[in-house]
Amino acid sequence: MMNLYTYLILGLLVTIPQLSTAQEKQLHKADEKFEQYAFVDARKIYLEVAENGYTSSDLYRRLGDSYYFNGELEDASKWYERLLSEYEQEVDPEYLFRYAQSLKSVRRYDESDQVMEKFNALTNADTRASNYMSSKDYLNFIELQSGKFDLVKLDVNSKDSDYAPSFTNQGTLVFASSRFGNSMTKTLHEWNEMRFLDLFSSKIGEDNSLEAPEKLKGRINTKFHESSTSFSKDGKTVYFTRNNYTKRRLKANSEGTTLLKLYKGTLEGDKWSNIEELPFNGDEYSVAHPALNADGTILYFASDMPGSKGLSDLYKVAVHEDGSYGTPENLGDLINTEGRETFPYISDSGRLYFASDGHVGLGGLDVFVSVPEEGAFSVPYNVGRPVNGPEDDFSFVLNEETKIGYFASNRNGGKGNDDIYSFKQTDELITSCKQYVKGTVLKKSDGSIVADAEVVLLDNNNQEINRTRTDTFGAYKFNVECASSYIVRALKEDYKPTEKSLVTTEVLEYSYDVPLEIGDSLLEVKEVNEGDDLAKLLVLSPIYFDLDKSRIRKDAEIELQKIIAALKEYPQLKIDVRSHTDSRANDAYNLALSNRRAKSTIAYIIKKGGIDPSRVTGRGYGESELVNSCTNGTPCSKEKHQLNRRSEFIIVKK
């Protein structure tokens, strides 16, 4: 990708031991080129030194960076691999991230994930690491997201660099290109030996192809970089990116590097004039890639201005009716990472599309979308293949009415360094957390399928959310919320019901497989007698109470629902609820407490289950029937005392 955006990632001058004076001079010259972002010139010298058999961590680091920051990730991966295999203890963890990104360019995703695990272990506070750790199944999500765009190659591309498309109100597409101008050849840019960029426009044809481009007229193009435009709805105002070049004067920062600024121009006739800098630019940081919202009241852009989280962050600024501007606001940690967030675009519906290498993707820059939520933007969603791939994919724009859009990529198979691609969106993107629970209901005894079984989905409060019946294959499925707790229960007449708990994650798109096995009969015993404890027959977990409490606990509710299911399936069944306490406190108090617990249990069964009160009796027994030796005055652990705080369900009629 054409490195229009200045990345402030350069380190100290390299030092390589055991070199001759001539080689030291070569490397010093290369270092100077590198510090000036002349990556291609520096690379030639570094390669010559490496080919002569000299090695060091700095040499490998610089070689890798010279490819990485020109978007040549496959070549970068080779040098980062040598760097980390020979000098892993000497390099900054940032190189683990760059290596992981580079590995994706050659589709070595498993190895990339392993490197990201190491990166996370060393920098677990890094947003890029936490994004990876919370999205380890990112390839599955991207697979679900993929296939929603049909791509078309465009003949308008040149052998140089073409990117940053934007729509006008005149049915044209404006983009940046380093192709030859009509009247002069622009100087080669030493970062990557490509010509400087100008702005061109092409009429959009009926088949979304682009006609022969023409350079924008007026004072908008100069002999330096112009790129990434955004136009007002009436087409009379343009915001664009340019090198720090105002009134024919080129400015540099304190280190001698010319950065980027945002400019504004107005249309007079067919020419752009009145070019002026925006007031929040600065000589010591870059501001680039403007994107107006639909009504022109907010301008989004990318910058590494003070307060930025990463190499470039996304910002917004209010555009007032009188032409003044508010204070730029960072879009925050959901959007910005320690990496590169750049090339924002705001659709008419307010969706934010942008390119990032800090969020988890397929390699290089990927395109992401965030939807507006209560004055902010949601977590970003990767838009999937074929827009995204192992290389750099960026500057995405979309007409939501026609579903036609354009973006740029340096992927293989293009005409030049970067090419513009057209696309038609064929399906809606996944832009919310969607999860499912599915499974099969089976007979526990022989594993056979149980068709027409009722499956109930309950929330953490045991309240029913949804229910369904299994199909002829015994299968069921529910939609569930992310980061929530559920109970999935299977019921069928003459079978013992069963259930499983489920806690969902925050993974954007995921399906949980929860098989359910139901017993051959409700009680699964040959003979049930009066006086049997229904809790033991149903293999219930003990129904415990907190110390000195009679409130039904959440864990007890699950077990009481099984008692309710048994009472519903066997209408003639009657039970006697017997509640017990431990020996702590005096006998009279414990008797009263156990009576309250019995009443609480009976009330729950009757109210929650809709059971006839005549079928459920009970009382408290206090500490009169302890299950262990923890009597008055006997030292016992909390766990042993809790065994006595229980309820029993004795069958009085079957």
C-alpha positions as CSV (number, residue, x, y, z in Angstrom):
1,M,0.0,0.0,0.0
2,M,1.2,3.6,-0.7
3,N,2.3,4.8,2.7
4,L,0.6,8.2,2.5
5,Y,0.0,8.1,6.3
6,T,3.2,8.8,8.2
7,Y,3.9,6.1,10.7
8,L,6.0,7.2,13.7
9,I,7.6,3.9,14.4
10,L,11.3,4.5,13.9
11,G,13.8,3.5,16.6
12,L,17.4,4.2,17.3
13,L,20.2,4.1,14.8
14,V,21.3,0.5,14.1
15,T,24.6,-0.7,15.3
16,I,26.1,-3.9,13.8
17,P,29.3,-5.2,15.3
18,Q,32.2,-6.6,13.4
19,L,31.7,-4.6,10.3
20,S,34.3,-2.9,8.2
21,T,34.5,0.9,8.0
22,A,33.0,0.8,4.5
23,Q,30.1,-1.3,5.6
24,E,29.5,0.9,8.6
25,K,29.3,3.9,6.2
26,Q,26.8,2.0,4.1
27,L,24.6,1.2,7.0
28,H,24.8,4.8,8.3
29,K,23.6,6.0,4.9
30,A,20.8,3.4,5.0
31,D,19.8,4.5,8.5
32,E,19.5,8.1,7.4
33,K,17.3,7.0,4.5
34,F,15.2,4.9,6.9
35,E,14.8,7.7,9.3
36,Q,13.5,9.8,6.4
37,Y,11.0,7.0,5.5
38,A,12.9,6.3,2.3
39,F,12.3,2.6,2.9
40,V,13.2,1.4,-0.6
41,D,16.6,3.2,-0.8
42,A,17.5,1.9,2.7
43,R,16.4,-1.6,1.8
44,K,18.9,-1.9,-1.0
45,I,21.8,-1.2,1.3
46,Y,20.5,-3.4,4.1
47,L,20.0,-6.3,1.6
48,E,23.6,-5.9,0.3
49,V,25.0,-6.1,3.8
50,A,22.8,-9.1,4.7
51,E,23.8,-10.9,1.5
52,N,27.4,-10.5,2.5
53,G,26.7,-12.7,5.6
54,Y,26.4,-10.1,8.3
55,T,23.5,-10.3,10.8
56,S,22.1,-8.4,13.7
57,S,18.7,-7.9,15.3
58,D,18.7,-4.3,14.0
59,L,19.5,-5.3,10.5
60,Y,16.7,-7.8,10.4
61,R,14.3,-5.4,12.1
62,R,15.0,-2.7,9.5
63,L,14.7,-5.0,6.6
64,G,11.4,-6.4,7.9
65,D,10.1,-2.8,8.5
66,S,11.1,-1.7,5.0
67,Y,8.8,-4.2,3.6
68,Y,6.1,-4.1,6.3
69,F,5.5,-0.3,6.0
70,N,5.2,-0.6,2.2
71,G,2.6,-3.3,2.5
72,E,4.9,-6.0,1.2
73,L,4.0,-8.4,4.0
74,E,5.1,-11.6,2.5
75,D,8.7,-10.3,2.2
76,A,8.4,-8.8,5.7
77,S,7.5,-12.1,7.2
78,K,10.8,-13.7,6.0
79,W,13.0,-11.1,7.8
80,Y,10.8,-11.0,10.9
81,E,11.0,-14.8,11.1
82,R,14.8,-14.6,11.1
83,L,14.7,-11.7,13.6
84,L,12.6,-13.7,16.1
85,S,14.3,-17.0,15.5
86,E,17.8,-15.6,16.1
87,Y,17.2,-12.6,18.4
88,E,13.8,-13.0,20.1
89,Q,15.1,-11.9,23.5
90,E,16.5,-8.6,22.1
91,V,13.5,-7.2,20.2
92,D,10.5,-5.2,21.3
93,P,7.2,-7.2,21.6
94,E,5.8,-5.0,18.8
95,Y,7.7,-7.1,16.4
96,L,5.7,-10.2,17.5
97,F,2.6,-8.3,16.4
98,R,4.2,-7.3,13.0
99,Y,5.3,-10.8,12.5
100,A,1.9,-12.2,13.2
101,Q,0.3,-9.8,10.8
102,S,2.9,-10.7,8.1
103,L,2.2,-14.4,8.5
104,K,-1.4,-13.8,7.7
105,S,-0.4,-12.5,4.3
106,V,0.8,-16.0,3.4
107,R,-2.2,-17.6,5.1
108,R,-0.1,-19.1,8.0
109,Y,-3.0,-18.4,10.4
110,D,-2.2,-21.1,12.9
111,E,1.4,-19.8,13.3
112,S,0.1,-16.2,13.4
113,D,-2.2,-17.2,16.3
114,Q,0.7,-18.8,18.2
115,V,2.7,-15.6,17.8
116,M,-0.2,-13.5,19.0
117,E,-0.4,-15.8,22.1
118,K,3.2,-14.8,22.9
119,F,2.4,-11.1,22.1
120,N,-0.5,-11.3,24.6
121,A,1.7,-12.9,27.3
122,L,4.1,-10.0,27.0
123,T,1.6,-7.1,26.5
124,N,-1.7,-8.2,28.0
125,A,-2.8,-4.6,28.4
126,D,-2.5,-4.0,24.6
127,T,-5.8,-3.6,22.9
128,R,-4.7,-5.6,20.0
129,A,-3.8,-8.5,22.3
130,S,-7.1,-8.4,24.2
131,N,-9.0,-8.2,20.8
132,Y,-7.3,-11.4,19.8
133,M,-7.8,-13.2,23.1
134,S,-11.6,-12.4,23.0
135,S,-11.9,-13.4,19.3
136,K,-9.8,-16.5,19.0
137,D,-12.4,-18.0,16.7
138,Y,-12.1,-15.0,14.4
139,L,-11.6,-17.2,11.3
140,N,-15.0,-18.8,11.9
141,F,-16.7,-15.5,12.3
142,I,-15.0,-14.1,9.1
143,E,-16.1,-17.2,7.3
144,L,-19.7,-16.5,8.4
145,Q,-19.4,-12.9,7.3
146,S,-17.8,-13.7,4.0
147,G,-19.4,-13.9,0.6
148,K,-21.6,-10.8,1.0
149,F,-19.9,-8.8,-1.8
150,D,-19.4,-9.5,-5.5
151,L,-16.1,-7.9,-6.7
152,V,-15.3,-6.4,-10.1
153,K,-11.9,-5.4,-11.4
154,L,-11.7,-2.0,-13.0
155,D,-9.9,-1.0,-16.2
156,V,-9.4,2.5,-14.8
157,N,-6.5,1.3,-12.7
158,S,-2.9,2.2,-13.7
159,K,0.4,0.4,-13.2
160,D,1.1,2.8,-10.4
161,S,-1.1,3.4,-7.2
162,D,-4.8,4.1,-7.3
163,Y,-6.9,4.3,-4.2
164,A,-9.0,6.4,-1.8
165,P,-12.3,6.5,-3.8
166,S,-15.1,8.9,-2.8
167,F,-18.5,9.7,-4.2
168,T,-19.6,13.1,-5.5
169,N,-23.1,14.4,-6.1
170,Q,-22.4,14.4,-9.9
171,G,-22.3,10.6,-10.5
172,T,-18.5,10.6,-10.4
173,L,-15.9,8.9,-8.3
174,V,-12.9,10.9,-7.1
175,F,-9.7,9.0,-6.2
176,A,-6.0,9.4,-5.7
177,S,-3.5,8.2,-8.2
178,S,0.2,8.4,-8.8
179,R,-0.2,7.9,-12.6
180,F,1.3,10.5,-14.9
181,G,-0.4,13.8,-14.9
182,N,-1.6,15.5,-18.1
183,S,1.1,18.1,-18.2
184,M,4.1,17.0,-16.1
185,T,5.7,14.1,-14.5
186,K,5.8,14.3,-10.7
187,T,8.9,13.5,-8.8
188,L,9.3,9.9,-7.6
189,H,8.5,9.5,-3.9
190,E,11.5,7.9,-2.1
191,W,9.4,5.9,0.4
192,N,8.5,3.4,-2.3
193,E,9.7,4.8,-5.6
194,M,6.2,5.7,-6.7
195,R,5.2,9.1,-8.1
196,F,3.5,11.6,-5.9
197,L,-0.3,11.4,-5.8
198,D,-2.9,13.7,-7.5
199,L,-6.7,13.7,-7.4
200,F,-8.6,12.4,-10.4
201,S,-12.3,12.0,-11.2
202,S,-14.1,9.4,-13.3
203,K,-17.7,9.2,-14.3
204,I,-19.5,6.1,-13.0
205,G,-20.9,4.1,-15.9
206,E,-24.2,2.1,-15.8
207,D,-22.3,-1.1,-15.0
208,N,-20.4,0.7,-12.2
209,S,-17.3,0.8,-14.4
210,L,-15.3,4.0,-14.4
211,E,-14.6,6.1,-17.5
212,A,-11.2,7.6,-18.4
213,P,-10.1,9.7,-15.4
214,E,-9.4,13.4,-15.5
215,K,-7.3,15.4,-13.0
216,L,-9.3,17.7,-10.8
217,K,-9.1,21.3,-12.0
218,G,-8.0,24.3,-10.0
219,R,-5.6,24.8,-7.1
220,I,-6.3,21.4,-5.5
221,N,-3.4,19.4,-7.0
222,T,0.2,20.4,-6.3
223,K,3.6,18.8,-6.9
224,F,3.2,16.9,-3.6
225,H,0.7,14.4,-2.3
226,E,-3.0,15.0,-2.5
227,S,-5.3,12.2,-1.5
228,S,-8.5,10.9,0.3
229,T,-11.4,13.3,-0.3
230,S,-14.9,13.8,1.1
231,F,-17.5,16.0,-0.5
232,S,-20.5,17.9,0.9
233,K,-23.9,16.8,-0.2
234,D,-24.3,19.7,-2.6
235,G,-20.8,18.9,-4.1
236,K,-19.5,22.5,-3.6
237,T,-17.1,21.8,-0.7
238,V,-14.3,19.2,-0.5
239,Y,-12.1,18.1,2.3
240,F,-8.9,16.4,1.3
241,T,-5.5,15.3,2.5
242,R,-2.3,16.9,1.4
243,N,1.3,17.1,2.5
244,N,2.0,20.0,4.8
245,Y,2.2,22.4,1.8
246,T,0.4,25.8,2.1
247,K,0.8,28.9,0.0
248,R,3.6,27.2,-2.0
249,R,5.6,26.6,1.1
250,L,6.5,23.1,2.2
251,K,6.8,22.6,6.0
252,A,8.4,19.9,8.1
253,N,8.3,18.8,11.7
254,S,11.2,19.2,14.2
255,E,12.8,16.1,12.8
256,G,12.7,17.3,9.2
257,T,9.8,15.1,8.0
258,T,6.9,16.5,6.0
259,L,3.7,15.2,7.5
260,L,0.0,15.4,6.4
261,K,-2.7,17.9,6.9
262,L,-6.4,18.3,6.1
263,Y,-7.5,21.0,3.7
264,K,-10.8,22.5,2.5
265,G,-11.7,23.8,-0.9
266,T,-14.8,25.2,-2.7
267,L,-16.0,24.7,-6.2
268,E,-16.2,27.8,-8.5
269,G,-17.4,26.8,-11.9
270,D,-15.5,23.6,-12.7
271,K,-12.4,24.5,-10.7
272,W,-11.5,24.0,-7.0
273,S,-10.2,27.1,-5.3
274,N,-10.1,28.9,-1.9
275,I,-7.9,26.1,-0.5
276,E,-7.4,26.5,3.3
277,E,-5.9,24.5,6.1
278,L,-8.2,23.2,8.9
279,P,-7.4,24.8,12.2
280,F,-6.7,21.6,14.2
281,N,-3.8,20.6,11.9
282,G,-0.3,20.7,13.4
283,D,3.3,20.6,12.1
284,E,4.3,17.9,14.6
285,Y,1.6,15.3,13.8
286,S,-0.4,14.2,10.8
287,V,-4.1,14.7,10.1
288,A,-5.6,12.8,7.1
289,H,-8.4,10.9,5.4
290,P,-11.5,13.1,5.9
291,A,-15.1,11.7,6.0
292,L,-18.2,13.8,6.3
293,N,-21.4,12.4,7.8
294,A,-24.6,12.7,5.7
295,D,-25.7,16.2,6.8
296,G,-22.2,17.6,6.9
297,T,-22.2,18.4,10.6
298,I,-19.4,16.0,11.7
299,L,-16.1,15.4,10.0
300,Y,-14.2,12.2,10.8
301,F,-10.5,11.7,10.2
302,A,-7.3,9.8,11.1
303,S,-4.5,11.3,13.1
304,D,-1.6,10.6,15.4
305,M,-2.1,13.9,17.3
306,P,-1.3,14.0,21.0
307,G,-3.6,11.8,23.0
308,S,-3.8,9.1,20.3
309,K,-3.7,5.5,21.4
310,G,-1.9,4.0,18.4
311,L,0.1,4.7,15.3
312,S,-3.1,6.4,14.0
313,D,-6.5,6.9,15.6
314,L,-9.9,7.9,14.3
315,Y,-11.3,11.2,15.5
316,K,-14.4,13.3,14.9
317,V,-14.9,17.1,15.0
318,A,-18.1,19.2,14.8
319,V,-18.6,21.3,11.7
320,H,-20.6,24.4,12.6
321,E,-22.9,26.4,10.3
322,D,-20.6,29.4,10.4
323,G,-17.7,27.4,9.1
324,S,-15.9,27.0,12.4
325,Y,-15.0,23.7,14.0
326,G,-15.3,22.1,17.4
327,T,-12.6,20.3,19.4
328,P,-11.5,17.0,17.9
329,E,-12.7,14.0,19.9
330,N,-11.0,10.6,19.9
331,L,-13.5,7.8,19.0
332,G,-12.3,5.7,22.0
333,D,-11.0,2.3,22.8
334,L,-13.7,0.3,21.1
335,I,-12.5,1.7,17.8
336,N,-8.9,2.6,18.3
337,T,-6.0,0.3,19.1
338,E,-2.2,0.6,19.4
339,G,-2.1,-0.2,15.7
340,R,-3.4,1.7,12.7
341,E,-7.0,2.8,12.4
342,T,-7.4,4.9,9.2
343,F,-9.5,5.7,6.1
344,P,-12.9,6.3,7.9
345,Y,-16.1,6.5,5.8
346,I,-19.5,7.3,7.2
347,S,-22.5,5.9,5.2
348,D,-25.8,7.7,5.0
349,S,-27.2,5.5,7.7
350,G,-24.4,6.5,10.0
351,R,-22.3,3.4,9.9
352,L,-18.6,3.8,10.3
353,Y,-16.4,1.8,7.9
354,F,-12.6,2.0,8.4
355,A,-9.4,0.1,7.9
356,S,-7.4,-1.3,10.7
357,D,-4.5,-3.7,11.5
358,G,-5.2,-3.5,15.2
359,H,-8.4,-5.4,15.2
360,V,-8.3,-9.1,14.4
361,G,-8.4,-9.8,10.7
362,L,-6.9,-11.7,7.7
363,G,-3.7,-9.7,7.5
364,G,-2.4,-6.2,6.8
365,L,-5.2,-3.6,6.9
366,D,-8.7,-5.1,6.9
367,V,-12.0,-3.2,6.5
368,F,-14.3,-3.1,9.5
369,V,-17.8,-1.7,10.2
370,S,-19.2,-0.3,13.4
371,V,-22.9,0.6,13.8
372,P,-24.1,3.7,15.7
373,E,-25.2,2.9,19.3
374,E,-26.5,5.6,21.7
375,G,-24.2,8.4,20.5
376,A,-21.2,6.1,20.0
377,F,-20.1,3.2,17.8
378,S,-20.4,-0.5,18.4
379,V,-17.5,-3.0,18.5
380,P,-16.1,-3.3,15.0
381,Y,-17.1,-6.2,12.8
382,N,-14.7,-7.5,10.1
383,V,-16.6,-7.3,6.7
384,G,-15.1,-10.6,5.6
385,R,-13.9,-11.9,2.2
386,P,-13.7,-11.0,-0.6
387,V,-13.2,-7.4,0.4
388,N,-10.6,-8.5,3.0
389,G,-7.7,-10.7,2.3
390,P,-4.1,-11.3,3.4
391,E,-2.8,-8.0,2.1
392,D,-3.9,-4.4,2.7
393,D,-7.6,-3.6,2.1
394,F,-8.7,-0.1,2.8
395,S,-10.6,3.1,1.7
396,F,-14.0,1.4,1.5
397,V,-17.1,3.5,0.4
398,L,-20.6,2.3,-0.1
399,N,-23.8,3.7,-1.6
400,E,-26.4,2.1,0.7
401,E,-29.3,2.7,-1.7
402,T,-27.7,1.0,-4.7
403,K,-25.5,-1.4,-2.6
404,I,-22.7,-0.4,-5.0
405,G,-19.3,0.6,-3.6
406,Y,-15.6,0.8,-4.1
407,F,-12.4,0.1,-2.1
408,A,-8.7,-0.3,-2.7
409,S,-6.2,-3.1,-2.2
410,N,-2.7,-4.1,-2.9
411,R,-3.6,-7.8,-3.4
412,N,-2.1,-10.0,-6.0
413,G,-3.6,-9.8,-9.5
414,G,-3.9,-6.1,-9.7
415,K,-2.5,-3.7,-12.3
416,G,-0.4,-1.6,-10.0
417,N,0.8,-1.1,-6.4
418,D,-2.7,-0.4,-5.2
419,D,-5.9,-0.9,-7.3
420,I,-9.5,0.2,-6.9
421,Y,-12.2,-2.5,-7.0
422,S,-15.9,-2.1,-7.5
423,F,-18.4,-4.3,-5.6
424,K,-22.1,-5.1,-5.3
425,Q,-23.3,-5.9,-1.8
426,T,-25.5,-9.1,-2.0
427,D,-26.3,-9.7,1.7
428,E,-26.5,-7.8,5.0
429,L,-23.4,-7.9,7.2
430,I,-23.4,-9.3,10.6
431,T,-23.3,-6.3,12.9
432,S,-24.6,-7.6,16.2
433,C,-23.6,-10.4,18.5
434,K,-25.6,-13.5,17.3
435,Q,-25.5,-16.8,19.1
436,Y,-27.4,-20.0,19.1
437,V,-27.9,-23.1,21.1
438,K,-28.8,-26.3,19.3
439,G,-28.6,-30.0,20.0
440,T,-30.3,-33.4,19.9
441,V,-32.5,-35.0,22.5
442,L,-31.6,-38.6,23.0
443,K,-32.8,-41.5,25.1
444,K,-30.2,-42.1,27.9
445,S,-30.5,-45.9,27.9
446,D,-29.6,-46.6,24.3
447,G,-28.8,-43.2,22.7
448,S,-31.7,-43.3,20.3
449,I,-33.3,-40.1,18.9
450,V,-36.3,-38.7,20.8
451,A,-38.6,-36.9,18.3
452,D,-41.4,-34.5,19.4
453,A,-39.8,-33.9,22.8
454,E,-40.5,-30.5,24.3
455,V,-37.4,-28.3,24.8
456,V,-37.7,-25.2,27.0
457,L,-35.2,-22.3,27.2
458,L,-35.2,-20.6,30.6
459,D,-33.2,-17.6,31.9
460,N,-31.1,-17.4,34.9
461,N,-34.2,-16.6,37.0
462,N,-35.8,-19.8,35.8
463,Q,-38.3,-17.8,33.8
464,E,-39.3,-19.4,30.5
465,I,-38.0,-17.5,27.4
466,N,-39.0,-19.9,24.6
467,R,-40.0,-23.5,23.9
468,T,-39.9,-25.7,20.9
469,R,-40.3,-29.4,19.9
470,T,-37.6,-31.6,18.5
471,D,-38.0,-32.6,14.8
472,T,-37.9,-36.1,13.4
473,F,-34.2,-36.2,13.9
474,G,-34.5,-35.1,17.6
475,A,-33.0,-31.7,16.9
476,Y,-33.8,-28.3,18.4
477,K,-32.4,-24.8,18.1
478,F,-32.8,-21.5,20.0
479,N,-31.5,-18.0,19.5
480,V,-29.7,-16.7,22.6
481,E,-28.2,-13.5,23.8
482,C,-24.4,-13.0,24.2
483,A,-22.9,-12.9,27.7
484,S,-26.0,-14.4,29.4
485,S,-26.9,-17.4,31.5
486,Y,-29.5,-20.0,30.5
487,I,-31.1,-23.4,31.4
488,V,-32.1,-25.7,28.6
489,R,-34.6,-28.4,29.6
490,A,-36.0,-31.4,27.7
491,L,-39.4,-32.9,28.6
492,K,-41.5,-35.7,27.2
493,E,-44.4,-37.7,28.6
494,D,-43.3,-40.9,30.4
495,Y,-39.7,-39.8,30.3
496,K,-37.5,-38.4,33.1
497,P,-36.9,-34.7,32.2
498,T,-33.3,-33.4,32.0
499,E,-31.6,-30.0,31.7
500,K,-28.3,-28.3,31.3
501,S,-27.0,-24.9,32.1
502,L,-25.4,-22.6,29.5
503,V,-23.3,-19.4,29.9
504,T,-22.8,-17.6,26.6
505,T,-19.7,-15.6,25.7
506,E,-19.2,-12.3,23.9
507,V,-18.1,-14.1,20.7
508,L,-19.8,-12.2,17.8
509,E,-21.2,-15.3,16.0
510,Y,-21.3,-18.7,17.7
511,S,-23.4,-21.8,18.0
512,Y,-23.4,-24.0,21.2
513,D,-24.0,-27.7,20.9
514,V,-26.0,-28.9,23.9
515,P,-27.2,-32.5,23.6
516,L,-29.8,-33.6,26.1
517,E,-30.4,-37.1,27.4
518,I,-33.7,-38.0,29.0
519,G,-34.4,-41.0,31.1
520,D,-36.6,-43.9,30.0
521,S,-39.1,-43.2,32.8
522,L,-39.6,-40.3,35.1
523,L,-38.4,-42.0,38.3
524,E,-36.2,-44.6,36.7
525,V,-36.9,-47.2,39.4
526,K,-38.8,-50.5,39.2
527,E,-41.0,-49.7,42.1
528,V,-41.9,-46.5,44.0
529,N,-43.3,-46.7,47.5
530,E,-44.9,-44.3,49.8
531,G,-42.3,-42.9,52.2
532,D,-39.6,-42.8,49.5
533,D,-37.8,-39.5,49.1
534,L,-38.6,-38.1,45.7
535,A,-35.4,-36.0,45.8
536,K,-33.3,-39.2,45.9
537,L,-35.4,-40.9,43.2
538,L,-34.9,-37.9,40.9
539,V,-31.2,-37.7,41.9
540,L,-31.6,-34.1,42.8
541,S,-28.8,-32.0,44.1
542,P,-29.4,-31.2,47.8
543,I,-31.7,-28.2,48.3
544,Y,-29.8,-26.2,50.8
545,F,-30.5,-22.9,52.5
546,D,-28.2,-20.1,53.6
547,L,-27.5,-19.8,57.3
548,D,-30.4,-18.3,59.2
549,K,-32.4,-17.9,55.9
550,S,-35.5,-19.4,54.4
551,R,-35.3,-17.8,50.9
552,I,-35.1,-20.2,48.0
553,R,-31.6,-20.0,46.5
554,K,-31.0,-19.9,42.8
555,D,-29.3,-23.3,42.8
556,A,-32.3,-24.7,44.6
557,E,-34.8,-23.4,42.0
558,I,-33.4,-25.7,39.4
559,E,-34.0,-28.7,41.6
560,L,-37.5,-27.6,42.6
561,Q,-38.4,-27.3,38.9
562,K,-37.7,-31.0,38.7
563,I,-40.1,-31.7,41.6
564,I,-42.7,-29.6,39.8
565,A,-42.1,-31.6,36.5
566,A,-42.7,-34.8,38.4
567,L,-45.9,-33.5,40.0
568,K,-47.2,-32.4,36.6
569,E,-46.4,-35.7,34.9
570,Y,-48.0,-37.8,37.7
571,P,-51.2,-36.0,38.7
572,Q,-51.9,-38.5,41.5
573,L,-48.6,-37.9,43.2
574,K,-48.7,-36.2,46.6
575,I,-45.6,-35.2,48.6
576,D,-44.8,-34.0,52.1
577,V,-42.0,-31.3,52.3
578,R,-39.8,-31.8,55.3
579,S,-37.3,-29.0,56.1
580,H,-34.4,-29.3,58.5
581,T,-31.8,-27.0,60.1
582,D,-28.4,-27.5,61.6
583,S,-27.8,-27.4,65.4
584,R,-26.6,-23.9,65.6
585,A,-29.0,-21.5,67.5
586,N,-31.4,-22.9,70.1
587,D,-33.9,-25.7,69.5
588,A,-37.1,-23.5,69.5
589,Y,-35.6,-21.0,67.0
590,N,-34.4,-23.8,64.7
591,L,-37.9,-25.4,64.7
592,A,-39.4,-22.0,63.7
593,L,-36.8,-21.5,61.0
594,S,-37.4,-24.9,59.5
595,N,-41.1,-24.3,59.4
596,R,-40.5,-21.1,57.5
597,R,-38.3,-23.0,55.1
598,A,-40.9,-25.7,54.6
599,K,-43.6,-23.0,53.9
600,S,-41.2,-21.2,51.5
601,T,-40.5,-24.5,49.6
602,I,-44.2,-25.4,49.4
603,A,-45.1,-21.9,48.3
604,Y,-42.6,-22.0,45.5
605,I,-43.9,-25.4,44.2
606,I,-47.5,-24.2,44.3
607,K,-46.9,-20.8,42.8
608,K,-44.2,-21.4,40.2
609,G,-45.5,-24.8,39.2
610,G,-49.3,-24.2,39.4
611,I,-49.7,-27.2,41.6
612,D,-52.9,-27.9,43.5
613,P,-52.1,-27.0,47.2
614,S,-53.8,-30.2,48.3
615,R,-51.0,-32.2,46.8
616,V,-48.2,-30.6,48.8
617,T,-48.0,-30.6,52.6
618,G,-45.1,-30.2,54.9
619,R,-43.6,-28.8,58.1
620,G,-40.3,-28.1,59.7
621,Y,-38.3,-30.5,61.9
622,G,-35.7,-28.1,63.2
623,E,-32.6,-29.9,64.3
624,S,-34.3,-33.1,65.4
625,E,-33.2,-35.2,62.5
626,L,-29.5,-34.4,61.8
627,V,-27.7,-36.4,59.2
628,N,-24.4,-36.3,61.0
629,S,-23.0,-35.9,64.5
630,C,-23.0,-32.1,64.5
631,T,-25.2,-31.8,67.6
632,N,-25.3,-28.9,70.1
633,G,-21.8,-28.0,71.2
634,T,-20.0,-30.3,68.8
635,P,-17.3,-28.5,66.7
636,C,-18.1,-28.9,63.0
637,S,-17.1,-27.3,59.7
638,K,-19.4,-25.0,57.7
639,E,-19.7,-27.7,55.1
640,K,-20.9,-30.3,57.6
641,H,-23.4,-28.0,59.2
642,Q,-24.8,-27.2,55.7
643,L,-25.6,-30.9,55.1
644,N,-28.3,-30.5,57.8
645,R,-29.9,-27.4,56.3
646,R,-31.9,-29.4,53.7
647,S,-35.4,-30.3,52.4
648,E,-36.9,-33.7,51.7
649,F,-39.8,-34.6,49.5
650,I,-41.5,-37.7,50.9
651,I,-44.1,-39.5,48.7
652,V,-47.3,-39.8,50.6
653,K,-49.4,-41.0,47.7
654,K,-48.3,-42.4,44.4
